[in-house]
Amino acid sequence: MEQAERHNIHKKAKMEHIDYKDIVSLGHHVNPHARMNSRKRTGFGAKQQRDFANAIKRARFMALMPYISH
């Protein structure tokens, strides 16, 4: 995947920002053990990956997503 193409995945999905309440879209970038995927797998840029990590952390704190999966 090209460098420029990787950073546009966030924009191609037509997402203005990553929302912690949108559990479905967050769940696409989490593995079965409830761990966040890396930038290499998500295709996000650095800023989008930080926003994604903060959204996951907020969702976990609000009990919308699990910390771990059994």
Order of alpha helices (4+ residues) and beta strands (2+ residues): alpha-alpha-alpha-alpha-alpha
